[in-house]
Amino acid sequence: MKRINLWMIIMSLLISPSFSKTQVCFTPQEQCLPMVLESIRNAQKYIWVQAYYFTSKPVAIALVKAHKRGVEVRVVVDSSQKNDTYGVLSYLTRCGIPVQIDDKVKIAHSKVMILDGLVVLTGSYNWTDAAEKSNAENLLEITQEQETIDRYIGNFKRRADKSTAFEPIKPVNDNQEEMKKKEDALKKESEKKILNLNRAFLKGLNLGSKKK
């Protein structure tokens, strides 16, 4: 009887939510961002990110913090973000995180985060503020499914191998400032030339009047 009771206790623990292999979150009725940020904070070795669109500042800041504590962070995004100027991709690059553009396919639509080879976050949920606050999205956390996780790892490596390095373009405002400096310099030079011409003209008039 005791053995039966013990077996029942063990089985009840195994099928309890605490031993669940997956968690799921749905926006907008739930907040999925805390689950994402907690996963990033718990990462010890590496975080690999795939994104169709990546604009979430909280996620970017969390990745930079992870990078600074020694966690390897890599990001692969769709080619639609190759002209990012002021966004999170430029921020990540400036902070030393390698960002790649998956430009060998028409659309790189994966939304995946692999953490330490033990956890995968995936679903329709983009790493954006809209996914968290405005859209109807789903986010799935996969753990204890190593065969499935290994397939995500393999796919990330394949896409990263085919991707090219992201290079932030020079901000338009910087170009405008540079052009304005050049315009100001040309303006000053032109004004100086005009002033010299006026002086020469006046000097010529004075010489002419003296001769008379």
Buried (B, 14 or more C-beta within 10 A) or exposed (E): EEEEEEEEEEEEEEEEEEEEEEEBBBBBEBEBBEBBBEBBEEBEEBBBBBBBBBBBEBBBBBBBBBBEEEBBBBBBBBBEBBEBEEBBBBBBBEBEBBBBBBBEEEEBBBBBBBBBBBBBBBBBBBBBBBBBEEBEBBBBBBBEBEEBBEEBBEBBEEBBEBBEEBEBEEEEEEEEEEEEEEEEEEEEEEEEEEEEEEEEEEEEEEEEEEEE
